[in-house]
Amino acid sequence: MKKLFAVILMVMLVGCGQKANDDVYVIGVDDTFAPMGFRDEKNELVGFDIDLATAMAEKMDIEIQFQPIDWAMKESELNGKNIDMIWNGYTITDKRKEQVSFTNPYLENRQIIVVLADSNIQTKEDLKGTTLAVQKESSALEAVLAEETVAASLKDGKPTEFDTNIDCFMDLEAGRSEAIVCDEVLARYVIKQRGEEKYRILEDNFGTEEYGIGVRKEDTELLKQLNDALAECMQDGTYDEVYQTWFTK
């Protein structure tokens, strides 16, 4: 009878949304998104968000693990409880707020336009009739679509979508795409790695945004703990130390 009661109790807890493992929080990442979270030459996961998450987890006294996911499925992975946080250059948008709760913002970013160095494209208006590459289900895609006149003027009347931002850069280099819209933090890092002489960044852009950490709407206590840990990191110099590592060297 005791064994039966234990089984029933376990089923009830799972049914109420209890985490399968209360000791480990799984963070969903796009492991191609440099310098926020990506694989280094040793295939190890590194980056600004990886270091910040590790520091904040220590302050929260929780154990975390990073799980590479299909970025296009990030909200489904979160709300399906396959991960507990989305934390990898995750832009705060009104559309995403309908599905997740965000922490306070921790980094500002812009959606910039990248072309090859010898391109004739100088402004947004010059994008008319071109193939413009963006990552699937990204804030870059949202930003371009929000400017309906520009989006409609593109070849096929919409941006061309790729699984990763690196795919966008490769398509640009191959001459199939004529421009990319992506996060400035990623673009400047990738351009530095792949050769700054190959590219040019336009003065025009698709707007400024902020990064936050996404959690399930019901995880209010986790959200509070994250905000508290983030504030502590910003106050005690931990955040500045991580920032210096990835953005000023």
TILUM-713894 format. One record per atom (N, C-alpha, C): x, y, z. Coordinates in steps of 0.001 Angstrom, whole numbers, plus 500000, padded with zeros to 6 digits. Layout:
N
XYZ ...
//
This chain:
249
500833498794500000 500000500000500000 500869501259500000 501957501251500793 502864502402500839 503508502628499483 503875501491498817 504509501593497499 503537502194496500 502261501766496565 501238502289495664 501044503785495891 501026504207497156 500853505625497480 502022506445496921 503245505907497020 504430506606496519 504346506801495013 503871505769494312 503726505863492862 502703506920492497 501564506916493203 500512507898492950 501028509309493204 501779509489494300 502324510799494641 503284511281493556 504116510375493040 505067510739491987 504329511189490736 503281510472490365 502490510832489189 501848512197489375 501352512460490592 500725513746490884 501735514881490756 502953514658491252 503973515694491193 504360516004489760 504538514955488955 504874515159487552 503747515884486841 502517515483487173 501354516118486566 501236517579486930 501775517975488076 501723519366488521 502874520188487960 503717519575487124 504782520337486487 506090520321487261 506244519378488206 507494519267488953 508633518937487999 509791519593488162 510946519270487341 511367517826487579 511802517173486498 512240515788486621 513464515684487530 514321516697487502 515502516724488353 515636518131488927 515239518273490190 515225519605490807 516627520166491015 517646519326490892 518999519768491184 519726520342489968 519213520083488775 519886520524487552 518933521329486680 519362522535486310 518583523369485404 519243523323484026 518452523002483020 518973522838481661 518779524141480885 519876524654480330 519859525904479577 519975525590478090 518991526021477318 519008525804475879 519841526867475176 520750526437474291 521627527365473578 521706527009472094 522042528010471302 522438527828469907 523961527809469924 524567526637469759 526016526541469965 526836526997468759 526203527813467884 526939528456466787 526913529974466938 526386530470468066 526152531904468210 527302532588468943 528400532764468246 529558533452468825 529292534960468899 529788535654469935 530581535126471049 529744534815472292 528429534634472118 527554534427473270 527614532984473782 527573532013472849 527670530606473197 528009529821471947 529204529220471880 529640528556470653 530731527541470974 531086526728469973 532128525718470137 533492526298469751 534480526117470615 535821526581470283 536557525508469492 537855525715469252 538630524774468436 538747523404469078 538489523325470387 538498522031471081 537098521430471194 536133522073470511 534729521660470529 534081521827471898 534664522708472712 534097522994474030 533175524211473932 532099524190474696 531134525280474685 531661526452475502 531833527595474841 532384528785475494 531563529998475081 531838531141475720 531185532375475317 530743533247476484 530285534436476139 529846535405477141 528703534844477987 527662534323477327 526518533807478076 526877532572478890 527789531771478379 528211530573479113 528899530990480417 529797531971480325 530513532446481526 529558533144482501 528641533961481959 527709534676482836 526764533701483529 526272532723482783 525368531723483370 526073530940484473 527320530585484236 528087529837485231 528272530655486506 528584531942486342 528773532820487501 527469533017488270 526379533225487535 525090533440488197 524596532178488887 524838531015488286 524421529749488900 525127529530490221 526391529954490269 527154529829491516 526539530702492608 526129531900492248 525504532790493230 524132532256493658 523429531601492730 522105531042493022 522185529690493732 523408529128493778 523648527808494372 522805526739493670 522846526765492341 522157525748491555 523142525117490580 522803523927490111 523609523247489108 522950523447487751 523762523735486741 523229523942485399 523939523040484401 523257522786483286 523913522140482152 523387522785480879 524245522851479878 523891523506478625 523466522462477604 522369522749476908 521835521819475924 521679522518474577 522493522174473581 522303522746472243 520925522351471699 520217523315471124 518875523070470601 518749523673469207 517693523257468519 517307523897467262 516714525247467651 517396526343467298 516972527663467757 515563528013467295 515148527465466177 513805527732465681 512737527124466587 513140526176467445 512190525463468312 512365525841469777 513070526938470057 513460527258471432 512284527394472401 511234528113471996 510084528285472904 509350526966473124 509274526150472082 508642524827472218 509456523945473152 510780524018473044 511642523237473936 511459523672475386 511316524992475592 511139525513476949 509798525087477534 508740525375476813 507405525088477347 507062523603477336 507832522814476561 507700521368476606 508539520754477718 509233521604478472 510039521227479639 511236520349479298 511724520477478057 512977519823477695 514168520661478160 513949521961478320 514944522864478893 514238523748479917 515017524434480750 514440525288481794 514663526772481558 515626527102480685 515915528499480358 516377528595478914 516071529716478270 516657530060476979 517645531183477270 518920530925476977 519944531886477429 521114531864476455 520972532605475370 522056532628474382 521784533735473362 522027534978473783 521721536086472892 520253536099472526 519382535946473524 517943535814473322 517295537195473444 516884537734472300 516353539097472255 514951539177472838 514729540200473646 513410540448474235 512528541106473180 511431540449472814 510468541015471865 509053540812472399 508132541628471920 506734541497472349 506166540140471956 506531539654470783 506041538354470321 506501537244471251 507752537286471663 508274536250472543 507714536359473952 507384537582474376 506795537775475704 505452537065475847 504812536766474741 503552536032474787 503766534583475197 504995534077475008 505278532660475278 506169532415476478 507006533404476826 507947533215477933 507987534459478808 508572534308479991 508863535457480851 510350535769480732 510676537050480639 512065537479480505 512578538080481806 513873537875482042 514553538587483117 514743540039482698 515311540822483589 515735542164483222 516789542047482112 516851543007481201 517857542934480132 519272543038480680 520214542392479988 521600542438480456 522604542860479382 522156543011478113 523079543441477074 522299544048475916 522807545178475402 522158545828474263 522791545347472959 521967545309471906 522421544800470625 521709545547469512 522261545477468278 521587546029467106 521488544954466030 520483545095465181 520372544224464013 521001544960462832 522189544529462440 522936545255461422 522894544543460069 523271545285459030 523279544768457666 524724544576457242 525071543361456833 526430543019456410 526418542661454930 527358543221454181 527526542894452762 529001542606452512 529309542084451332 530707541902450967 531343543271450713 532633543347450871 533340544634450799 533128545362449476 533022544604448369 532889545239447058 531439545378446595 530489545177447502 529066545259447141 528659546697446796 527685546817445893 527136548131445548 526068548588446543 525673547713447453 524633548040448423 525195549017449465 524530550163449614 524974551189450549 523920551511451613 522648551301451284 521541551654452190 520468550580452154 519490550715453034 518343549795453020 517633549809451675 517534550998451088 516832551119449801 517503550269448725 518805550087448840 519548549294447854 519288547794447987 518591547389449038 518270545969449214 517157545513448277 516491546435447641 515385546105446733 515838545105445671 515109543998445583 515387542976444587 516528542037444928 517106542190446132 518249541348446521 517803540154447360 518718539214447500 518514538078448393 519138538425449735 518303538539450761 518741538937452104 518640537740453036 519750537346453641 519807536152454484 519620536493455958 518815535666456641 518618535785458091 518495534380458689 518697534280460007 518493533010460694 517006532781460942 516585531523460819 515189531156461071 514772531524462496 513553532015462641 512962532307463950 513864533188464813 514576534095464177 515489534986464897 514869536365465047 515451537175465935 514992538552466073 515352539351464830 516383538906464094 516718539554462824 515572539402461839 515011538208461765 513866537963460884 512690538850461286 512410538911462589 511310539760463076 511549541223462718 512794541679462870 513114543082462607 512926543430461134 513334542532460249 513171542782458821 511695542771458436 510962541779458912 509538541676458580 508739542846459132 509234543440460227 508538544587460824 508576545799459906 509600545879459069 509681546961458079 509107546421456766 507788546454456675 507068545747455619 507472546194454214 507712547469454025 508085547973452699 509414547389452252 510386547350453176 511701546790452853 511574545291452577 510863544585453452 510712543133453291 510050542788451958 508998543523451617 508272543247450373 509100543529449138 510101544410449269 510931544772448118 512024543748447820 512244542810448740 513292541820448558 512918540821447468 513890540109446981 513621539050446019 512662538038446641 511626537655445929 510560536758446416 509722537389447520 509930538680447795 509100539397448752 509333539055450205 510473538440450502 510764538080451902 512238537713452036 512763537703453279 514153537280453490 514298535776453234 515507535355452952 515829533930452823 516338533438454171 515754532346454670 516041531880456026 516998530687456038 517927530729457001 518900529655457183 518865529169458633 519359527954458857 519328527379460208 520209528140461183 521372528619460720 522304529323461603 522820530593460925 523355531490461722 523954532703461178 525218532392460379 525943531352460773 527138530957460022 526748530526458616 525619529842458484 525112529482457154 524860530735456319 524357531789456969 524118533062456271 525429533632455737 526464533633456570 527752534163456140 528337533334454993 528192532036455076 528726531173454020 527989531414452706 526683531635452780 525906531887451570 526280533242450965 526554534224451814 526994535533451342 528346535405450635 529274534703451249 530594534524450658 530526533777449325 529556532867449207 529398532091447967 528737532907446861 528238534090447219 527633534962446218 526172534687445929 525553533816446711 524130533528446505 523259534578447199 523602534904448454 522941536008449144 523747537277448902 523073538413448946 523758539687448704 523909540529449964 523211540132451026 523326540834452304 522838539914453416 523263540240454628 522824539520455832 522299540538456827 521259540183457568 520874540933458763 521050539998459948 521816540423460933 522046539587462115 522479540454463292 522600539839464455 523000540538465673 524401541115465525 524559542358465938 525860543013465830 526935542281466625 526589541797467819 527597541135468648 528157539908467930 527282539175467257 527740538018466489 528500538445465246 527930539378464487 528522539780463210 529957540262463373 530193541132464349 531540541683464513 532539540599464919 532082539648465722 532969538545466119 533289537663464918 532271537282464156 532457536406463000 533323537082461939 533066538362461695 533845539106460701 535321539146461087 535579539322462360 536970539349462839 537637537998462603 536872536915462809 537426535571462642 537608535203461173 536674535613460313 536671535173458917 537428536125457977 537795537292458496 538557538232457679 537827539540457481 538251540575458207 537551541864458180 537575542518456803 538588542176456013 538697542779454678 537612542285453716 536923541209454071 535913540620453173 534569541349453229 534300542068454325 532949542547454597 532869544054454807 531638544534454752 531350545923455084 530018545960455828 529951546779456877 528716546942457651 528089548280457273 526815548252456901 526141549482456497 525847550370457706 525718551664457451 525309552581458516 523846552335458884 523016552032457896 521614551689458162 521550550396458961 520546550262459819 520351549009460554 518859548789460785 518527547669461407 517133547331461660 516761547445463141 517447548351463841 517005548690465188 517834548112466322 517661548754467472 518345548356468706 517423547475469534 518011546526470244 517239545592471066 518049545219472304 517457544384473153 518137543957474375 518004542452474554 519038541866475145 519025540434475450 518502540208476866 517780539094477037 517324538672478355 517355537156478439 517069536634479616 516997535186479849 515522534808479873 515142533800479104 513737533384479033 513453532178479905 512348532236480658 511900531103481473 510404530898481251 509894529755481692 508455529510481599 507688530504482459 506512530869482018 505730531888482723 505418531491484167 505273530188484401 504937529763485763 506146529729486702 507348529854486163 508549529749486991 508930531108487590 508032531650488380 508208532990488934 509358533067489942 509548532011490708 510626532015491699 511990531968491007 512097531154489966 513336531084489198 513645532448488566 512620533097488051 512795534421487443 513346535415488463 512792535392489663 513256536294490725 514714536002491088 515048534727491213 516415534350491566 517406534795490489 517009534661489234 517873535079488128 518094536593488151 517025537338488359 517152538799488420 518031539230489592 517874538563490727 518699538885491903 520170538583491632 520446537428491013 521822537035490725 522440537954489674 521650538351488688 522133539265487659 522510540611488273 521646541112489151 521922542388489823 523192542297490664 523360541175491354 524553540985492184 525812540961491321 525742540267490165 526891540203489254 527259541584488728 526250542404488465 526505543751487956 527082544662489034 526723544405490277 527186545249491370 528581544883491866 528913543580491845 530189543160492440 531339543041491434 531091543417490160 532159543406489172 532250542140488341 531467541123488693 531512539862487949 531102540066486499 530025540819486283 529538541070484926 530608541785484101 531232542803484674 532260543561483961 533444542678483574 533777541763484445 534893540856484178 534577539953482977 533360539430482944 532945538576481818 532888539403480530 532368540612480637 532266541494479472 533644541785478887 534600542097479757 535959542407479309 536572541224478563 536266540018479007 536813538813478394 536378538656476946 535115538986476672 534553538673475354 534386539862474415 534405541077474945 534092542219474075 535168543295473987 536238543170474739 537257544225474687 538656543713474384 538779542401474102 540119541853473837 540274541566472359 
//
